[in-house]
């Protein structure tokens, strides 16, 4: 696919243009400079043209080894990988010395460059467009990414450059999948043990794994380890990651999408609008993932915020793996693991038996086991139990422990069926659904986990009042 990188100094509207061309609110946008740090990829579309799009950090002069220097290196990688670079400047402010400095830096890459003057709504920015000719990149294209103005001229310029490159036929691609199954896009497969599993009929749709947790838990380091390259910015600074970054990956021939997310703090401590957007982006990543890998610091006792995030994942109905990171620095490993296991089972009874894997994202220890746990929990999350088998099980459970008496009359559960997967969800048809106590529902949920091997994933029980269809 034809690839376009969007570059420029901070706060010129690169992420706004990225969102405009991808058609979604992919990148976080804020008035303060330097919001974008990692390069972010998406599928862009402009009329009939389709292309890969890369949003980058703002180019800044920086001392070697600093966070800003590492951000600049990520931007340079994006330029080197792209077929075309859009250098964006703020036409209302005109050409600044930083624009001139980095125009020279970009010129050294010997890549094709298209100059784009942003914030040109109405008659604003005319003087800045005139100044831009001095950069030596040809005719600048005036646009307003926020208002969608000037995109026709950008469209024509892209066609002209791609034609000159002999790449016009490559300036197409497929729309980005949202990877969420529509009704009718899964089928039953017998697992050979009396149970059935729903699987995607569209094999090309990858499994989506979101890496989540508090700030500075090593999420980006773990993703880099899985990718085998320094794709994401890492370092001792707290809160480096801001956007939720989606990166395709293949493991043992299996297509995946890894999603690195910003650290999630307690709501009471989230005050700035930028951080609210960061947390909102992480929440969306959880909502549209299949499996969440929750990173915790194994060197510390389990934190209340760790548990709060885990409960959030459970409420969203996602499958989850707990990865105890920094395990190479832990002393008394067996005692620590036992304590973590006990605390998780006590605090997250609704997903009893959730996988807990000790890892070191930095050194790669336990990472393969973590991925295998993610594959296993994903399969459990997709399980479907046949209605006949489910009702034989229900009969046994009712006989072993009948529902309680209410006002001298025994509650009756006549029938059960699984209504959906992801997570496994079951409907129970009862004589008086509103009177069935919570402790009895917990009894049934525990039986489902034990008897059908679906421990560690959320289970939803929905009470219905109705007639037995077998009657």
C-alpha positions in Angstrom: 0.0 0.0 0.0 1.1 3.5 -0.7 2.3 5.1 2.5 2.2 8.8 3.5 4.0 10.3 6.6 2.7 13.5 8.2 5.5 15.5 9.8 6.2 19.0 11.1 7.0 20.9 14.2 4.7 20.6 17.3 1.1 21.9 17.3 0.7 22.6 13.6 -2.3 20.2 13.3 -0.7 16.9 12.1 -3.0 14.8 14.3 -6.0 16.8 13.2 -5.1 16.1 9.5 -4.5 12.4 10.4 -8.0 12.2 11.9 -9.5 14.0 9.0 -8.0 11.6 6.4 -8.7 8.4 8.4 -12.2 9.5 9.0 -12.1 8.7 12.7 -10.9 10.2 16.0 -7.8 8.1 16.0 -5.2 10.5 17.4 -5.5 12.6 20.5 -5.7 16.3 19.8 -4.9 19.1 22.3 -3.9 22.7 22.2 -0.7 22.1 24.1 2.3 21.2 21.9 4.0 17.8 21.8 0.9 15.6 22.4 1.8 13.0 19.8 4.9 11.0 20.8 4.8 7.6 19.1 4.2 7.3 15.4 0.6 6.2 14.8 -0.6 4.3 11.7 -4.0 4.1 10.1 -5.7 3.8 6.7 -6.4 7.1 5.0 -8.9 7.9 2.2 -9.3 11.0 0.1 -12.1 10.6 -2.6 -11.1 7.5 -4.5 -7.5 7.5 -3.2 -6.6 5.1 -0.4 -3.3 4.9 1.4 -1.4 4.0 4.6 -1.0 7.1 6.8 1.5 7.7 9.6 1.1 10.4 12.3 4.4 11.4 13.9 5.7 13.4 16.8 6.5 17.1 16.3 10.0 17.7 15.1 12.1 19.6 17.7 15.7 20.3 18.3 16.8 18.2 21.2 19.8 17.0 23.1 21.0 13.5 22.4 19.3 10.7 24.4 16.4 12.9 25.6 12.8 12.0 25.2 12.5 14.6 22.4 15.5 13.1 20.7 13.9 9.6 20.8 10.7 11.1 19.4 12.6 12.6 16.6 14.2 9.3 15.7 10.7 7.7 15.5 9.7 10.5 13.0 12.9 9.9 11.0 12.0 6.2 10.7 8.5 7.1 9.5 10.0 9.4 6.8 12.4 6.6 5.7 9.5 4.1 5.4 7.1 6.4 3.6 6.5 6.9 -0.2 5.6 10.5 0.4 6.1 13.0 3.3 3.6 15.7 4.0 5.4 18.5 5.8 2.7 20.5 7.6 3.2 24.1 8.9 1.0 26.6 10.6 0.1 29.1 7.8 -1.3 31.6 10.3 2.1 31.8 12.1 4.1 31.7 8.9 7.5 29.9 8.5 9.5 29.8 11.7 13.2 29.1 12.1 12.3 25.6 13.4 10.3 25.0 10.2 13.4 26.0 8.2 15.7 23.8 10.3 13.6 20.7 9.9 12.9 21.3 6.2 16.6 21.0 5.7 16.6 17.8 7.8 13.8 16.3 5.7 15.5 17.3 2.5 18.5 15.1 3.4 16.2 12.1 3.4 15.9 12.4 -0.4 12.2 11.5 -0.2 9.4 13.1 -2.0 7.9 16.0 0.0 4.6 17.8 -0.3 4.3 21.1 1.7 1.0 21.6 3.4 -0.1 24.9 5.0 -2.7 24.2 7.7 -5.2 26.5 9.5 -6.0 28.3 6.3 -9.8 28.5 6.9 -11.3 31.6 5.2 -8.6 34.0 4.2 -6.3 33.1 7.1 -2.8 32.1 6.4 -2.2 33.8 3.0 1.0 35.5 4.1 2.3 32.2 5.5 1.6 30.4 2.3 3.7 33.0 0.5 6.6 32.5 2.9 6.6 28.8 2.4 7.9 29.0 -1.2 11.3 29.8 0.4 11.6 26.3 1.8 12.2 25.0 -1.7 9.5 22.2 -1.8 7.4 23.7 -4.6 3.9 24.9 -4.4 2.4 24.7 -0.8 -1.1 23.3 -0.5 -3.4 25.5 1.7 -5.8 23.5 3.8 -7.8 23.5 7.0 -7.7 20.1 8.5 -10.2 21.1 11.2 -12.8 22.3 8.7 -12.0 20.0 5.7 -11.1 22.9 3.4 -8.5 22.5 0.6 -8.6 18.7 0.5 -9.5 18.8 -3.2 -6.1 20.5 -3.9 -4.4 18.0 -1.7 -6.1 15.2 -3.7 -4.8 16.5 -7.0 -1.3 17.0 -5.6 -1.2 13.4 -4.4 -2.2 12.1 -7.8 0.4 14.3 -9.5 3.3 13.0 -7.3 2.2 9.4 -7.4 2.0 9.6 -11.2 5.5 11.0 -11.4 6.7 8.2 -9.1 5.0 5.6 -11.3 2.9 4.6 -8.2 -0.5 5.8 -9.1 -1.9 2.2 -9.2 -0.6 1.7 -5.7 -2.5 4.7 -4.3 -5.4 2.4 -3.3 -6.1 0.0 -0.5 -8.9 -1.6 1.6 -10.9 0.2 4.3 -9.7 -0.5 7.8 -11.7 -3.3 9.6 -13.1 -2.6 13.0 -12.6 -6.3 13.7 -15.9 -6.5 15.6 -18.0 -9.4 14.3 -21.4 -8.7 12.9 -24.3 -11.1 13.4 -23.8 -14.2 11.2 -20.1 -13.9 10.9 -19.2 -16.8 13.1 -19.8 -20.6 13.0 -19.9 -23.5 15.4 -17.0 -25.9 15.5 -17.1 -29.1 17.7 -14.1 -29.2 20.0 -14.4 -33.0 20.3 -15.3 -32.9 24.0 -19.1 -32.3 23.7 -18.7 -28.6 23.7 -18.8 -26.3 20.7 -16.7 -23.1 20.0 -17.7 -20.2 17.9 -14.9 -19.2 15.5 -14.7 -16.3 13.0 -15.7 -17.2 9.5 -13.5 -14.4 8.3 -10.0 -15.9 9.0 -8.3 -12.7 8.0 -9.6 -10.8 11.0 -6.9 -10.8 13.6 -7.2 -11.3 17.4 -6.9 -7.9 19.1 -4.8 -7.7 22.3 -4.7 -4.5 24.4 -1.8 -4.1 26.8 -3.1 -2.0 29.7 -2.2 -0.9 33.2 -1.1 1.9 35.4 1.6 4.4 34.2 5.2 3.1 34.0 4.3 -0.6 34.2 6.4 -1.4 31.1 3.6 -1.7 28.6 5.6 -0.2 25.6 8.7 -2.2 26.5 6.6 -5.4 26.4 5.1 -4.5 23.0 8.6 -3.7 21.7 9.7 -7.2 22.9 6.8 -8.9 21.1 7.6 -7.0 17.9 11.3 -7.6 18.1 12.1 -3.9 17.5 12.1 -0.5 19.2 8.8 0.5 17.6 7.5 2.4 20.6 9.1 5.1 22.8 10.3 3.8 26.2 12.2 5.4 29.0 12.2 6.3 32.7 9.9 9.2 32.2 6.3 8.7 33.5 3.5 8.8 30.9 5.5 8.6 27.7 2.6 6.8 25.8 -0.4 9.0 25.1 -2.3 7.6 22.1 -3.5 4.0 21.9 -1.1 2.6 19.2 -2.3 -0.3 17.1 0.4 -2.5 15.5 -0.1 -5.6 13.4 1.9 -8.7 14.3 1.9 -12.4 13.4 2.7 -15.1 15.9 3.1 -18.7 14.7 1.2 -17.8 11.6 -1.6 -16.2 13.6 -2.5 -12.6 12.7 -2.8 -10.3 15.7 -3.2 -6.6 16.5 -1.3 -5.3 19.5 -2.6 -2.2 21.2 -0.3 -0.2 23.4 -2.2 2.2 25.7 -1.5 5.1 28.0 -1.2 4.4 31.7 -4.6 4.6 33.6 -4.7 6.5 36.9 -7.5 6.9 39.4 -10.2 9.2 38.1 -9.8 11.5 41.0 -6.3 12.2 39.8 -7.2 12.8 36.2 -7.7 16.5 35.8 -6.2 17.9 32.6 -8.2 17.6 29.4 -5.2 15.9 27.7 -5.1 13.1 30.3 -8.8 12.6 30.1 -8.4 12.0 26.3 -5.5 9.6 27.0 -7.6 7.6 29.5 -10.6 7.7 27.1 -8.4 6.3 24.3 -7.3 3.5 26.6 -10.9 2.7 27.5 -11.8 2.5 23.8 -8.9 0.2 23.3 -10.3 -2.1 26.0 -13.8 -1.9 24.6 -12.8 -3.0 21.1 -10.1 -5.6 22.1 -10.6 -9.3 22.4 -8.0 -9.9 25.1 -6.5 -7.5 27.6 -3.1 -8.1 29.1 -3.1 -6.2 32.4 0.5 -5.4 33.5 1.2 -5.1 37.2 4.5 -4.5 39.0 5.4 -7.8 40.6 7.8 -6.0 43.0 4.9 -4.2 44.7 1.7 -5.5 46.5 -1.3 -5.6 44.2 -2.5 -2.0 43.9 -6.1 -0.8 44.2 -5.9 0.8 40.8 -4.7 -2.6 39.3 -7.9 -4.2 40.7 -10.0 -1.3 39.5 -8.7 -1.7 35.9 -9.3 -5.5 36.1 -12.9 -4.9 37.2 -13.4 -2.5 34.4 -12.2 -5.1 31.9 -14.5 -7.6 33.4 -17.5 -5.2 33.2 -16.7 -4.7 29.5 -16.9 -8.5 29.1 -13.3 -8.8 27.7 -11.0 -11.8 28.2 -8.0 -10.9 30.4 -4.5 -12.1 31.4 -2.6 -10.7 34.3 1.1 -10.3 33.6 3.3 -9.7 36.7 6.1 -7.7 35.1 9.7 -7.0 36.4 9.7 -10.6 37.6 13.5 -10.7 37.3 13.8 -8.3 40.2 11.5 -10.2 42.5 12.9 -12.0 45.6 11.0 -14.9 47.2 9.2 -15.6 43.9 7.0 -18.5 45.1 5.7 -16.5 48.1 5.0 -13.5 45.9 3.2 -15.5 43.3 1.1 -17.3 45.9 0.1 -13.9 47.5 -0.8 -12.4 44.1 -2.9 -15.5 43.2 -4.7 -15.4 46.5 -5.4 -11.6 46.3 -6.7 -11.9 42.7 -9.1 -14.8 43.5 -10.4 -12.9 46.6 -10.9 -9.6 44.8 -12.0 -10.8 41.4 -14.3 -13.7 42.2 -16.4 -13.0 39.1 -13.4 -14.1 37.0 -12.0 -16.8 39.3 -9.0 -18.5 37.9 -7.9 -15.7 35.7 -4.5 -16.5 34.1 -1.5 -15.0 36.1 1.8 -15.1 34.3 5.1 -13.8 35.7 7.2 -12.0 33.0 10.0 -9.7 32.3 9.1 -7.5 29.3 12.6 -6.1 29.2 14.4 -9.4 29.1 11.7 -11.5 27.5 11.2 -14.0 30.3 7.8 -15.6 30.4 6.5 -13.6 27.4 5.8 -16.8 25.3 3.8 -18.2 28.2 1.9 -15.0 28.5 1.0 -15.2 24.8 -0.1 -18.8 25.1 -2.3 -17.8 28.1 -3.8 -15.1 25.9 -4.6 -17.6 23.2 -6.1 -20.0 25.7 -8.3 -17.4 27.4 -9.5 -16.2 24.0 -10.7 -19.7 23.1 -12.6 -20.0 26.5 -14.1 -16.5 25.8 -15.5 -17.9 22.5 -16.9 -21.2 23.9 -20.5 -22.2 23.2 -22.3 -25.0 25.0 -25.1 -26.8 23.2 -28.6 -26.3 24.6 -29.2 -30.0 25.3 -25.9 -30.4 27.2 -26.6 -27.1 29.1 -30.0 -28.3 30.3 -28.7 -31.7 31.4 -26.2 -29.8 33.5 -28.9 -27.5 34.8 -31.0 -30.5 35.9 -28.1 -31.8 37.9 -27.4 -28.5 39.5 -31.0 -28.0 40.5 -31.1 -31.5 42.0 -27.9 -31.0 44.0 -28.9 -27.6 45.3 -32.6 -26.6 44.7 -33.5 -22.9 44.4 -34.7 -21.4 47.7 -38.3 -21.1 49.0 -39.9 -17.6 48.7 -43.1 -17.0 50.6 -43.5 -20.7 51.0 -43.1 -21.6 47.4 -40.1 -23.1 45.6 -38.6 -21.0 42.8 -38.3 -22.9 39.6 -35.8 -22.6 36.8 -37.3 -24.4 33.8 -34.8 -23.9 31.0 -31.4 -22.5 30.0 -29.7 -21.6 26.8 -26.6 -19.8 25.7 -27.6 -16.6 23.9 -24.1 -15.3 22.8 -20.4 -15.7 23.2 -17.7 -13.0 23.9 -18.3 -13.3 26.8 -20.3 -16.5 27.3 -23.8 -15.3 28.1 -26.7 -17.5 29.3 -30.5 -17.0 29.6 -32.3 -18.7 32.5 -36.1 -19.0 32.3 -37.5 -18.9 35.8 -40.9 -18.8 37.4 -40.2 -15.6 39.3 -36.9 -14.2 38.0 -36.9 -11.1 40.3 -37.0 -13.3 43.4 -34.0 -15.5 42.5 -31.2 -14.4 45.0 -27.7 -13.4 43.9 -26.0 -16.1 45.9 -27.9 -18.8 43.8 -26.8 -17.1 40.6 -23.2 -17.2 41.9 -23.7 -20.9 42.6 -24.8 -21.5 39.0 -22.0 -19.3 37.5 -19.4 -21.3 39.6 -20.9 -24.5 38.2 -20.6 -23.3 34.7 -16.9 -22.4 35.2 -16.1 -25.8 36.8 -18.1 -28.1 34.5 -17.4 -26.5 31.2 -13.9 -25.2 31.7 -14.6 -21.5 31.3 -12.9 -20.2 34.4 -11.0 -16.9 34.1 -13.5 -15.2 31.8 -16.6 -13.1 32.6 -19.9 -15.1 32.5 -23.2 -13.3 32.2 -26.5 -14.8 33.4 -29.7 -13.2 32.3 -33.0 -14.0 33.9 -36.1 -14.4 31.8 -39.7 -15.2 32.6 -41.2 -17.5 30.0 -42.6 -20.9 29.1 -40.4 -23.9 28.6 -40.2 -24.3 24.8 -39.9 -28.1 25.4 -43.3 -28.2 27.1 
